[in-house]
Amino acid sequence: MSSPPVAPPGWSRWLVPPAALSVHLSIGQAYAWSVFKPPLESALHLDGTRSALPFQLAIVMLGLSAAFGGTLVERNGPRWAMTVALVCFSTGFLLSALGAETQQYWLIVLGYGFVGGIGLGIGYISPVSTLIKWFPDRPGMATGIAIMGFGGGALIASPWSAQMLESFGTGHSGIALAFLVHGLTYAVFMTLGVLLVRVPRTEEPAGDGPAAATEGVRVSARGAVRTPQFWCLWVVLCMNVTAGIGILEKAAPMITDFFAGGSTPVSASAAAGFVALLSAANMAGRIGWSSASDRIGRKNLYRVYLGAGALMYLLIALFGDSSKPLFVLCALVILSFYGGGFATVPAYLKDLFGAYQVGAIHGRLLTAWSTAGVLGPLIVNWVADRQEEAGKHGPALYGLSFGIMIGLLVVGFVANELVRPVHVRHHVPAPREAADAQRQQPA
């Protein structure tokens, strides 16, 4: 294993966020998978459930690879992790291109879902602990800048992918060529991050940044999962993500259904514009709210995410069908909380467990995302299908699922209130402290 590249004297810490962004903007393409769904369904004769399988598997593998690979990322450093992410993510697209060209759908599932999903997970956590070490004074802002890229990647990938499909055609060969271009382009772009990333020097300040944080708290990844704080945060993240995905996954049909019976129904283009607005709110929340957490505290901000999020859902359920601006505004706030929750949680983990193995701890926590990625769409779609079978339509399709989301956010709010400082018995002694203790042992 190669040792992490250490920054030379004079290296600016502000070069590290662009390195992280080059990876996160690339893997953020996952949120644009829906662009490929209709062409795949037509070219390979798939139904909607099967065409969603690569994306669903990718999100599951994101959580699993982040959980199991987090310790390796901490041990081998950000350059190793970004290289693994580059190879897996790009290879996933190349396998998908081969699958589309040969009309072997299982290759697309294997490539984009399994191999590419591993790249998603390793790439997602690759810069987290490094950014926290470079910015001990503003960890929320630092991780927010990087994770903002994951939310904003779809804003680039969606129109780019649509333009390629329009140019290459929506047959299996056109899809294959689009996948090929994606794989090669993202490989080049992610290479910038691999070459640029550095870890800070520990013995003196690096560049214009502060010296590496002197940690009063040091908890290992293995020790963290044995604490109630970790599982409280797991519930907090899972509930917040479930609530956000509940709107994000079904945004276009949801706003169409809410106003279908009114005098001014929502057109398909307006619904697509609504989806784009939600993506922008998701991205803005990642940098805006996470930066605010450096000032008002992580626990206080999660009170806002979960408490105000429940209020937004209640307003939509009660008054959403009577006012389009109210519906849109509440949805945008919920999606900003969704993005902010992702970006704030690494700094929350650092506050509780220290920066010692925060990347590995973050990886384990992302299993909450895998759970929410299944739970959120399942709740909204299953309830809507059952209500439609019962003869209901319009806003009535979503009333019950919104009530469930409010309940889940309340559960998350309570879990956040239960978070307390980690007991000293879970702390790992710093190397110097351990050496001092060993010297004090009687011969």
WOQUI-V358200 format. One record per pair of residues at least 4 apart in sequence whose ideal C-beta (glycine too) atoms are under 8 Angstrom apart, sorted by the first residue. I is the first residue (numbers start at 1). GAP is how many residues later the second one is. D is the distance in Angstrom with one decimal. If there is no record, write none. Layout:
<<I/GAP/D> <I/GAP/D>>
This chain:
<<1/74/7.2> <1/75/4.9> <1/79/6.8> <2/74/7.1> <2/75/7.7> <2/77/7.2> <2/78/6.2> <3/74/7.0> <4/72/7.1> <4/73/2.6> <4/74/6.5> <4/75/6.2> <4/76/7.4> <4/195/4.6> <5/72/7.4> <5/74/5.6> <5/192/7.1> <5/193/5.2> <5/194/6.8> <6/192/6.6> <6/193/5.7> <6/194/7.7> <6/195/5.8> <7/4/3.6> <7/191/3.9> <7/192/6.8> <7/193/5.8> <7/194/5.9> <7/199/4.9> <7/200/6.8> <9/192/7.5> <9/195/7.8> <9/197/7.7> <10/197/5.9> <11/4/7.0> <11/187/5.9> <11/195/5.7> <11/196/4.7> <12/195/4.3> <12/196/5.8> <12/197/7.8> <13/121/4.4> <13/122/6.8> <13/187/7.2> <13/193/6.4> <13/194/5.3> <13/195/6.5> <13/196/3.6> <14/4/8.0> <14/193/8.0> <14/194/7.5> <15/4/6.7> <15/181/5.9> <15/183/7.5> <16/4/6.5> <16/111/7.3> <16/114/6.5> <16/115/6.2> <16/118/5.2> <16/180/7.6> <16/181/6.3> <16/182/6.8> <17/4/6.1> <17/114/6.9> <17/125/6.6> <17/128/4.5> <17/129/6.2> <18/4/6.5> <18/174/7.9> <18/175/7.8> <18/178/6.6> <19/4/7.5> <19/59/7.9> <19/63/7.7> <19/108/6.9> <19/173/7.2> <19/174/4.2> <19/175/8.0> <19/177/3.9> <19/178/4.1> <20/4/6.1> <20/106/7.7> <20/107/3.5> <20/110/7.8> <20/111/6.2> <20/125/7.2> <20/126/3.6> <20/129/7.2> <20/173/6.7> <20/177/7.5> <21/4/5.6> <21/124/6.8> <21/125/6.1> <21/127/7.8> <21/128/4.4> <21/172/7.7> <22/4/6.7> <22/167/5.7> <22/168/5.9> <22/170/4.6> <22/171/3.8> <22/174/7.5> <23/4/6.4> <23/59/5.5> <23/62/6.1> <23/63/7.8> <23/100/4.9> <23/103/6.2> <23/104/6.8> <23/123/8.0> <23/126/7.6> <23/167/5.4> <23/170/4.6> <24/4/5.9> <24/99/7.3> <24/100/7.3> <24/103/7.7> <24/122/5.3> <24/123/6.5> <24/124/7.6> <24/125/3.1> <24/126/4.5> <24/129/6.8> <25/124/4.2> <25/125/7.8> <25/127/6.6> <25/128/4.9> <25/131/6.7> <25/164/7.4> <26/63/6.8> <26/97/7.5> <26/127/6.7> <26/160/4.4> <26/163/5.4> <26/164/5.1> <27/58/6.9> <27/62/5.9> <27/92/6.7> <27/93/5.1> <27/96/4.6> <27/97/6.6> <27/123/6.4> <27/126/6.7> <28/121/5.9> <28/122/4.3> <28/123/6.5> <28/124/6.2> <28/125/1.8> <28/126/5.9> <28/128/7.9> <28/129/7.0> <29/4/7.9> <29/124/5.3> <29/125/6.9> <29/128/4.0> <29/132/7.9> <29/153/7.0> <29/157/7.2> <30/25/6.7> <30/28/5.8> <30/29/7.3> <30/32/7.8> <30/90/6.0> <30/123/7.5> <30/124/7.8> <31/119/7.9> <31/120/7.4> <31/122/6.5> <31/123/3.6> <31/126/7.6> <31/248/7.1> <32/121/7.3> <32/122/4.2> <32/125/3.8> <32/126/4.3> <32/129/5.8> <33/4/6.9> <33/21/6.9> <33/22/4.2> <33/25/7.8> <33/79/7.9> <34/21/7.9> <35/122/7.6> <35/123/5.6> <35/126/4.4> <35/127/5.5> <35/130/7.2> <36/4/5.5> <36/15/7.9> <36/125/6.8> <36/129/7.8> <36/139/6.8> <36/142/7.8> <37/4/6.2> <37/11/7.3> <37/14/4.6> <37/15/6.9> <38/4/6.3> <38/132/7.8> <39/4/5.8> <39/126/5.9> <39/131/4.0> <39/135/7.5> <39/136/5.5> <40/4/5.5> <40/6/5.9> <40/11/5.0> <40/60/7.7> <40/65/7.9> <40/68/7.5> <40/135/6.5> <41/4/7.5> <41/5/4.7> <41/6/7.0> <41/7/6.9> <41/10/4.9> <42/128/6.6> <43/57/7.5> <43/60/7.8> <43/127/6.7> <43/128/5.4> <43/129/4.5> <43/132/6.1> <44/56/7.8> <44/59/6.1> <44/61/5.4> <44/128/6.7> <46/4/4.3> <46/5/4.7> <46/59/6.8> <47/4/7.1> <48/4/6.4> <49/4/7.2> <50/55/7.3> <52/4/5.7> <53/4/6.0> <53/56/5.6> <53/60/6.6> <54/4/6.2> <54/42/7.6> <54/54/5.7> <54/55/5.3> <54/57/8.0> <54/58/4.2> <54/59/4.2> <55/4/6.6> <55/57/7.7> <55/58/7.4> <56/4/6.5> <56/57/7.4> <56/317/7.2> <56/318/7.4> <57/4/6.1> <57/52/6.3> <57/55/8.0> <57/56/3.1> <57/57/6.1> <57/60/6.0> <58/4/6.3> <58/54/6.2> <58/55/5.0> <58/58/5.8> <58/59/3.8> <58/62/5.8> <59/4/7.0> <59/58/7.1> <59/61/7.8> <59/310/7.1> <59/311/6.2> <59/314/4.2> <60/4/6.3> <60/57/6.9> <60/310/5.1> <60/313/7.1> <60/314/7.6> <61/4/5.5> <61/52/6.8> <61/53/5.9> <61/55/8.0> <61/56/2.7> <61/57/5.6> <61/59/6.9> <61/60/6.3> <62/4/6.2> <62/55/5.5> <62/58/4.2> <62/59/4.2> <62/62/6.4> <62/304/6.9> <62/307/6.9> <62/308/6.8> <63/4/6.2> <63/58/6.7> <63/303/4.8> <63/304/4.6> <63/305/7.6> <63/306/5.2> <63/307/3.0> <63/308/7.6> <63/310/7.7> <64/4/6.2> <64/57/6.8> <64/303/7.2> <64/306/6.7> <65/4/5.1> <65/52/6.8> <65/53/4.4> <65/55/7.4> <65/56/3.2> <65/57/5.7> <66/4/6.0> <66/55/3.9> <66/56/7.1> <66/58/6.0> <66/59/5.0> <66/296/7.4> <66/297/3.8> <66/298/7.6> <66/300/4.3> <66/301/7.8> <67/54/7.9> <67/296/5.2> <67/297/4.7> <67/299/6.5> <67/300/5.1> <68/295/7.7> <69/4/5.9> <69/12/7.8> <69/15/7.9> <69/49/7.8> <69/52/6.5> <69/53/5.2> <69/56/7.6> <69/294/6.4> <70/4/6.6> <70/55/6.0> <70/151/6.3> <70/287/7.9> <70/289/5.8> <70/290/3.5> <70/291/7.1> <70/292/6.7> <70/293/2.6> <70/294/6.0> <71/4/6.2> <71/150/5.8> <71/286/7.3> <71/289/4.6> <71/292/7.9> <72/4/5.8> <72/8/7.9> <72/9/7.7> <73/4/7.8> <73/5/7.6> <73/7/7.6> <73/8/4.3> <73/49/6.6> <73/52/5.7> <73/53/6.1> <73/56/7.6> <73/286/5.2> <73/287/6.8> <73/290/6.9> <74/55/6.3> <74/147/7.4> <74/283/5.2> <74/285/5.0> <74/286/4.7> <76/4/3.8> <76/5/6.8> <77/4/7.1> <77/53/7.7> <77/122/6.1> <78/4/5.9> <78/48/5.3> <78/49/5.6> <78/51/7.9> <78/52/4.5> <78/119/4.7> <78/121/6.8> <79/4/6.3> <79/115/5.8> <79/118/5.5> <80/4/6.5> <81/4/6.3> <81/41/5.4> <81/42/7.4> <81/44/7.2> <81/45/3.6> <82/4/6.2> <82/41/6.8> <82/44/4.9> <82/45/7.6> <82/108/6.7> <82/111/5.2> <82/112/4.7> <82/115/6.3> <83/4/6.4> <83/111/5.5> <84/4/6.2> <84/34/7.9> <84/35/7.3> <84/38/5.0> <85/4/5.7> <85/34/4.7> <85/35/7.7> <85/37/4.6> <85/38/3.1> <85/41/5.8> <85/105/6.8> <86/4/6.0> <86/33/7.3> <86/37/7.7> <86/100/7.8> <86/101/6.0> <86/104/4.2> <86/105/6.6> <86/108/6.4> <87/4/5.9> <87/32/7.3> <88/4/6.3> <88/27/5.4> <88/28/6.5> <88/30/4.6> <88/31/3.2> <88/34/6.8> <89/4/7.2> <89/27/5.4> <89/30/3.2> <89/31/6.8> <89/34/6.3> <89/97/6.2> <89/101/7.2> <90/4/6.5> <90/29/7.6> <90/93/4.6> <90/94/7.3> <90/96/5.7> <90/97/4.1> <90/100/7.5> <91/4/6.2> <91/20/7.2> <91/24/5.5> <91/25/7.6> <91/28/7.7> <91/92/7.4> <92/4/6.3> <92/19/4.6> <92/20/5.1> <92/21/7.9> <92/22/7.8> <92/23/4.3> <92/24/2.5> <92/25/7.5> <92/27/6.2> <92/91/7.5> <93/4/6.4> <93/18/6.9> <93/19/7.0> <93/23/6.7> <93/86/5.0> <93/87/7.2> <93/89/4.7> <93/90/3.1> <93/93/7.0> <94/4/6.7> <94/17/7.1> <94/85/7.5> <94/86/6.8> <94/89/4.6> <95/4/6.3> <95/12/5.6> <95/13/7.6> <95/15/6.1> <95/16/2.8> <95/17/7.6> <95/20/6.2> <96/4/6.3> <96/11/6.9> <96/12/4.6> <96/15/4.1> <96/16/4.7> <96/20/7.6> <96/83/4.5> <96/87/7.9> <97/4/6.3> <97/14/8.0> <97/79/4.6> <97/80/7.3> <97/82/3.8> <97/83/4.2> <97/86/6.7> <98/4/6.2> <98/6/7.7> <98/9/5.8> <98/13/7.5> <98/78/7.4> <99/4/7.8> <99/5/4.8> <99/6/6.4> <99/7/7.1> <99/8/2.8> <99/9/4.1> <99/10/8.0> <99/11/7.6> <99/12/6.1> <99/77/8.0> <100/8/6.3> <100/72/5.1> <100/73/7.7> <100/75/4.4> <100/76/3.8> <100/79/6.0> <101/71/6.5> <101/72/6.2> <101/75/3.8> <102/5/7.1> <103/69/5.4> <104/4/7.7> <105/4/6.5> <106/4/6.1> <107/4/5.8> <108/4/5.7> <108/5/7.7> <109/4/4.8> <109/5/7.1> <110/4/5.1> <110/5/6.5> <111/4/5.5> <111/5/6.2> <112/4/4.6> <112/5/7.7> <113/4/5.6> <114/4/7.0> <115/4/7.0> <116/4/6.5> <117/4/6.7> <118/4/6.3> <119/4/5.6> <120/4/6.0> <121/4/6.9> <121/242/7.3> <121/245/7.1> <122/4/6.1> <123/67/7.6> <124/26/6.6> <124/242/7.1> <125/234/5.4> <125/237/5.5> <125/238/4.8> <125/241/7.2> <126/4/8.0> <126/233/8.0> <127/4/5.3> <127/19/5.2> <127/66/7.8> <127/70/6.9> <128/4/6.6> <128/15/6.0> <128/18/7.5> <128/218/4.9> <128/230/6.7> <128/231/4.9> <128/234/5.3> <129/4/6.4> <129/226/6.4> <129/228/7.6> <129/229/4.9> <129/230/3.5> <129/233/7.7> <130/4/6.4> <130/67/6.7> <130/69/5.7> <130/229/7.9> <131/4/6.0> <131/8/7.4> <131/11/4.2> <131/12/5.5> <131/14/7.8> <131/15/6.0> <132/4/6.9> <132/7/4.7> <132/10/6.6> <132/11/6.8> <132/81/7.7> <132/214/6.6> <132/215/7.2> <132/218/5.2> <132/223/5.1> <132/226/5.9> <133/66/6.8> <133/67/5.4> <133/79/5.4> <133/80/6.7> <133/222/5.8> <134/8/6.7> <134/66/5.4> <134/72/7.4> <134/75/5.6> <135/4/5.8> <135/6/6.8> <135/7/3.7> <135/74/7.0> <136/74/6.0> <136/76/7.1> <136/77/3.5> <136/219/7.2> <137/73/5.8> <138/4/5.9> <138/153/7.5> <138/156/5.1> <139/4/6.2> <139/155/7.1> <139/207/7.1> <139/208/4.1> <139/211/5.3> <140/4/5.9> <140/150/4.3> <140/151/5.9> <140/152/7.5> <140/153/4.0> <140/154/4.3> <140/158/7.3> <140/203/7.4> <140/204/5.9> <140/207/4.3> <141/4/6.6> <141/146/7.5> <141/149/6.5> <141/150/4.3> <141/153/5.8> <142/4/7.3> <143/4/5.8> <143/147/6.3> <143/200/5.8> <143/201/7.9> <143/203/4.4> <143/204/5.9> <144/4/5.8> <144/142/5.3> <144/143/4.4> <144/144/7.7> <144/145/7.6> <144/146/3.1> <144/147/5.6> <144/196/8.0> <144/199/4.1> <144/200/7.5> <145/4/7.7> <145/142/6.0> <146/4/7.9> <147/4/7.1> <147/139/5.1> <147/143/7.4> <147/192/7.9> <147/195/5.5> <147/196/4.3> <147/199/7.8> <148/4/5.9> <148/135/5.5> <148/136/8.0> <148/138/4.0> <148/139/4.4> <148/191/7.6> <148/195/6.7> <149/4/6.2> <150/136/7.7> <150/192/7.5> <151/128/7.1> <151/131/4.4> <151/132/4.1> <151/134/7.7> <151/135/5.1> <151/188/4.9> <151/191/7.6> <152/4/7.1> <152/127/7.5> <152/131/4.0> <153/4/5.7> <154/4/5.3> <154/125/5.6> <155/4/7.9> <155/121/7.4> <155/124/5.6> <155/125/7.0> <155/128/6.9> <156/4/6.0> <157/4/5.6> <158/4/6.4> <158/121/8.0> <159/4/6.1> <160/4/6.6> <161/4/6.4> <161/17/6.3> <161/21/7.4> <162/4/6.4> <163/4/6.3> <164/4/5.6> <164/13/7.5> <164/14/4.3> <164/17/6.2> <165/4/7.3> <165/5/5.4> <165/9/6.2> <165/10/7.1> <165/13/5.7> <168/5/7.6> <168/6/3.7> <168/7/7.8> <168/9/4.6> <168/10/5.7> <169/4/6.9> <169/5/3.3> <170/4/5.7> <170/5/6.9> <171/4/7.1> <172/4/6.2> <173/4/6.5> <174/4/6.5> <175/4/6.4> <176/4/6.4> <177/4/6.5> <178/4/6.5> <179/4/6.4> <180/4/6.5> <181/4/5.9> <182/4/6.0> <183/4/6.4> <184/4/6.9> <185/4/6.3> <186/4/5.8> <187/4/6.5> <188/4/7.8> <190/4/6.6> <191/4/6.3> <192/4/6.0> <193/4/5.9> <200/6/4.3> <200/9/7.0> <200/11/7.8> <200/12/5.2> <201/4/8.0> <201/5/4.9> <201/11/7.7> <202/9/7.7> <202/10/4.9> <204/7/6.5> <205/4/6.5> <205/5/6.0> <205/6/4.7> <206/5/7.6> <206/6/8.0> <213/142/5.5> <215/139/4.2> <215/140/5.7> <215/141/6.1> <215/215/7.1> <216/138/7.3> <217/135/7.3> <217/136/6.3> <217/137/3.8> <217/139/8.0> <217/205/6.5> <217/210/6.4> <218/136/4.7> <218/138/4.2> <218/209/5.7> <218/210/4.5> <218/211/7.3> <218/212/6.0> <219/4/5.0> <219/5/5.1> <219/8/7.4> <219/133/7.7> <219/134/4.0> <219/135/5.9> <219/137/6.6> <219/138/7.4> <219/142/7.6> <219/203/5.8> <219/207/5.3> <219/208/6.1> <219/209/6.4> <220/4/6.8> <220/136/6.8> <220/137/5.3> <220/208/5.3> <221/4/7.0> <221/136/4.6> <221/139/3.7> <221/140/5.0> <221/142/7.8> <221/143/6.3> <222/4/7.4> <223/4/7.1> <223/203/4.8> <223/205/6.9> <224/5/7.8> <224/6/4.9> <224/125/8.0> <224/129/5.1> <224/133/7.6> <224/137/4.6> <224/140/7.4> <224/202/7.5> <225/5/5.4> <225/6/8.0> <225/136/7.9> <225/139/5.9> <226/4/7.7> <226/200/7.0> <227/4/7.6> <227/195/5.6> <227/196/7.6> <227/199/5.6> <228/4/6.0> <228/190/7.3> <229/4/6.4> <229/123/5.3> <229/124/7.8> <229/190/5.5> <229/191/6.8> <229/193/5.6> <230/4/6.3> <230/123/8.0> <230/131/7.2> <230/134/7.7> <230/135/7.1> <231/4/6.6> <232/4/6.4> <232/183/4.6> <232/184/7.0> <232/186/5.0> <232/187/5.0> <233/4/6.2> <233/112/6.9> <233/115/6.5> <233/116/7.1> <233/119/7.5> <233/132/6.3> <233/182/7.7> <233/186/6.7> <234/4/6.2> <234/131/5.9> <234/133/7.5> <234/134/4.8> <235/4/6.1> <235/133/7.6> <235/176/6.7> <235/177/6.1> <235/180/4.0> <236/4/6.3> <236/66/6.0> <236/70/7.2> <236/105/7.9> <236/176/4.9> <236/179/5.1> <236/180/5.0> <236/183/7.8> <237/4/6.0> <237/104/6.4> <237/105/8.0> <237/108/5.7> <237/128/6.3> <237/131/4.3> <237/132/7.0> <237/135/7.6> <238/4/6.1> <238/130/3.9> <238/131/7.7> <238/133/5.4> <238/134/5.0> <238/137/7.5> <238/174/7.5> <239/4/6.5> <239/67/6.9> <239/133/7.8> <239/169/4.7> <239/170/5.8> <239/172/5.6> <239/173/3.1> <239/176/7.4> <240/4/6.6> <240/62/7.6> <240/65/5.5> <240/66/6.3> <240/69/7.1> <240/97/6.7> <240/98/6.7> <240/101/4.1> <240/169/7.4> <240/172/5.8> <241/4/6.0> <241/97/6.6> <241/100/6.6> <241/101/7.5> <241/127/6.8> <241/128/5.7> <241/131/3.7> <241/132/7.5> <241/135/7.0> <242/4/6.3> <242/130/4.3> <242/133/5.0> <242/134/4.3> <242/137/7.3> <242/163/7.2> <242/166/5.7> <243/4/7.8> <243/66/5.6> <243/70/7.0> <243/91/6.6> <243/94/7.8> <243/95/7.1> <243/133/7.3> <243/162/4.9> <243/165/6.3> <243/166/5.4> <244/4/5.8> <244/38/7.7> <244/90/6.1> <244/91/5.9> <244/93/6.8> <244/94/2.6> <244/95/7.7> <244/97/7.4> <244/132/7.4> <245/4/5.3> <245/93/7.4> <245/127/6.1> <245/128/6.5> <245/131/3.3> <245/132/6.3> <246/4/7.6> <246/130/4.6> <246/131/7.7> <246/133/6.4> <246/134/4.9> <246/155/6.8> <246/159/5.3> <247/4/5.8> <247/7/6.8> <247/31/7.2> <247/84/5.5> <247/87/5.8> <247/88/6.6> <248/30/6.0> <248/34/7.3> <248/87/6.3> <248/90/7.0> <249/127/6.4> <249/128/4.4> <249/131/6.7> <249/132/7.8> <250/4/4.9> <250/127/7.3> <250/130/5.3> <250/131/6.7> <250/134/7.5> <251/4/6.6> <251/20/7.6> <251/23/6.1> <251/24/5.0> <251/27/5.5> <251/80/7.3> <252/4/6.5> <252/16/7.8> <252/19/4.0> <252/20/6.5> <252/22/6.8> <252/23/5.5> <253/4/6.0> <253/18/7.7> <254/4/6.4> <254/126/8.0> <254/144/6.5> <255/4/6.8> <255/11/5.3> <255/15/8.0> <255/16/5.6> <255/19/5.2> <255/72/6.7> <255/73/7.8> <255/76/7.9> <256/4/6.1> <256/9/7.2> <256/10/5.0> <256/12/7.9> <256/15/5.4> <257/136/7.3> <257/137/5.6> <257/138/7.0> <257/140/5.8> <257/141/7.4> <258/8/7.8> <258/62/5.9> <258/63/5.1> <258/69/6.2> <258/136/6.6> <258/137/5.2> <258/140/7.7> <259/5/7.1> <259/6/5.6> <259/7/5.1> <259/62/6.8> <259/65/6.5> <259/68/8.0> <260/5/5.4> <260/6/7.8> <260/133/7.5> <260/134/5.8> <261/4/7.9> <261/132/7.8> <261/133/5.3> <262/59/7.6> <266/4/4.9> <266/5/5.4> <266/8/7.6> <266/58/7.8> <267/4/6.9> <268/4/6.5> <269/4/6.5> <270/4/6.5> <271/4/6.8> <272/4/6.7> <273/4/6.5> <274/4/6.6> <274/54/6.6> <274/57/7.7> <275/4/6.7> <276/4/6.6> <277/4/6.4> <277/51/7.0> <277/55/6.3> <278/4/6.3> <278/53/6.4> <278/54/6.7> <278/57/4.7> <279/4/6.5> <280/4/6.1> <281/4/6.0> <281/51/4.3> <281/52/7.6> <281/54/4.3> <281/55/4.6> <281/58/7.2> <282/4/7.0> <282/53/4.8> <282/54/7.0> <282/56/6.0> <282/57/4.0> <283/4/7.5> <283/56/6.3> <284/4/5.3> <284/52/6.2> <284/55/7.3> <285/4/5.0> <285/50/6.8> <285/51/3.2> <285/52/6.3> <285/53/6.9> <285/54/3.6> <285/55/4.0> <285/58/7.5> <286/4/6.2> <286/53/4.1> <286/54/6.2> <286/56/6.4> <286/57/4.0> <287/4/6.1> <287/56/6.9> <288/4/6.6> <288/48/7.2> <288/52/7.0> <289/4/6.7> <289/12/6.3> <289/16/7.6> <289/47/6.6> <289/48/7.2> <289/50/7.5> <289/51/2.9> <289/54/6.9> <289/55/6.3> <290/4/7.9> <290/50/6.0> <290/53/3.7> <290/54/4.7> <290/57/6.9> <291/4/7.9> <292/4/5.9> <292/9/6.4> <293/4/6.7> <293/5/5.1> <293/8/4.5> <293/51/4.8> <293/54/6.1> <293/55/7.8> <294/53/7.4> <296/4/4.9> <296/5/6.0> <297/4/6.8> <298/4/6.5> <298/46/5.9> <298/49/6.0> <298/50/4.0> <298/53/5.8> <299/4/6.8> <299/49/7.6> <299/117/6.3> <299/120/6.3> <300/4/7.0> <301/4/6.5> <301/39/7.3> <301/43/5.9> <302/4/6.0> <302/39/7.3> <302/42/7.2> <302/46/7.4> <302/110/7.9> <302/114/4.7> <303/4/5.4> <303/110/6.9> <303/113/6.5> <304/4/5.2> <304/33/7.5> <305/4/5.7> <305/32/4.3> <305/35/6.3> <305/36/5.4> <305/39/8.0> <306/4/6.6> <306/103/4.9> <306/104/7.6> <306/106/4.6> <306/107/4.1> <306/110/6.3> <307/4/6.8> <307/102/7.7> <307/106/5.6> <308/4/6.4> <308/25/7.0> <308/29/7.1> <309/4/6.7> <309/24/7.7> <309/25/5.6> <309/28/5.0> <309/100/5.1> <310/4/6.4> <310/95/7.9> <310/96/4.8> <310/99/4.1> <310/100/6.0> <310/103/7.3> <311/4/6.4> <312/4/6.6> <312/18/4.2> <312/19/7.8> <312/21/5.2> <312/22/5.0> <313/4/6.3> <313/17/7.6> <313/21/7.0> <313/89/5.1> <313/92/5.2> <313/93/5.0> <313/96/7.1> <314/4/6.2> <314/88/7.8> <314/92/6.0> <315/4/5.8> <315/5/6.9> <315/11/6.6> <315/15/5.2> <316/4/3.7> <316/10/7.7> <316/11/6.0> <316/14/4.9> <316/15/7.1> <316/86/6.4> <317/78/8.0> <317/81/7.6> <317/82/5.8> <317/85/4.3> <317/86/6.9> <317/89/7.8> <319/4/6.3> <319/7/5.9> <320/6/6.4> <320/7/4.3> <320/10/6.9> <320/75/6.6> <321/6/7.5> <321/73/6.9> <321/74/4.4> <322/4/7.5> <323/4/6.5> <324/4/6.1> <325/4/5.9> <326/4/6.2> <327/4/6.3> <328/4/6.2> <329/4/6.5> <330/4/6.4> <331/4/6.4> <332/4/6.3> <333/4/6.6> <334/4/6.4> <335/4/6.6> <336/4/6.0> <337/4/6.1> <338/4/7.3> <339/4/6.5> <340/4/5.7> <341/4/6.4> <342/27/7.9> <344/4/5.9> <345/4/6.3> <345/17/7.2> <345/20/6.7> <346/4/6.5> <346/12/6.5> <346/16/5.2> <347/4/6.5> <348/4/6.6> <349/4/5.6> <349/9/5.3> <349/12/5.3> <349/13/5.7> <349/16/6.8> <350/4/6.7> <350/5/5.4> <350/8/5.0> <352/67/7.3> <352/69/7.2> <352/70/5.6> <353/4/7.6> <353/5/6.4> <353/8/5.6> <353/69/6.3> <354/4/7.1> <356/72/6.5> <357/4/5.9> <358/4/6.0> <359/4/6.5> <360/4/6.8> <361/4/6.4> <362/4/6.7> <366/4/7.1> <367/4/6.5> <368/4/6.2> <369/4/6.0> <370/4/7.2> <371/4/5.8> <372/4/5.5> <373/4/7.5> <374/4/5.9> <375/4/6.3> <376/4/6.7> <377/4/5.6> <378/4/5.5> <379/4/6.1> <379/22/5.3> <379/25/5.6> <379/26/7.3> <380/4/6.2> <380/18/7.1> <380/21/4.8> <381/4/6.2> <382/4/6.4> <383/4/6.2> <383/14/7.6> <383/15/7.4> <383/17/5.1> <383/18/4.0> <383/21/7.3> <384/4/6.2> <384/13/4.5> <384/14/6.4> <384/17/6.8> <385/4/6.5> <386/4/6.5> <387/5/4.4> <387/9/6.2> <387/10/4.7> <387/11/7.9> <387/12/8.0> <387/13/6.9> <388/4/6.5> <388/5/7.0> <388/9/6.1> <392/4/4.0> <392/5/5.9> <393/4/6.5> <395/4/6.6> <398/4/5.6> <399/4/6.6> <400/4/6.6> <401/4/6.5> <402/4/6.6> <403/4/6.6> <404/4/6.4> <405/4/6.4> <406/4/6.6> <407/4/6.6> <408/4/6.5> <409/4/6.4> <410/4/6.6> <411/4/6.5> <412/4/6.4> <413/4/6.7> <414/4/6.7> <415/4/7.5> <422/4/5.3> <422/5/7.3> <429/4/4.4> <429/5/4.4> <429/8/6.8> <430/4/6.9> <431/4/6.4> <432/4/6.4> <433/4/6.3> <434/4/6.4> <435/4/6.5> <436/4/6.5> <437/4/7.2>>
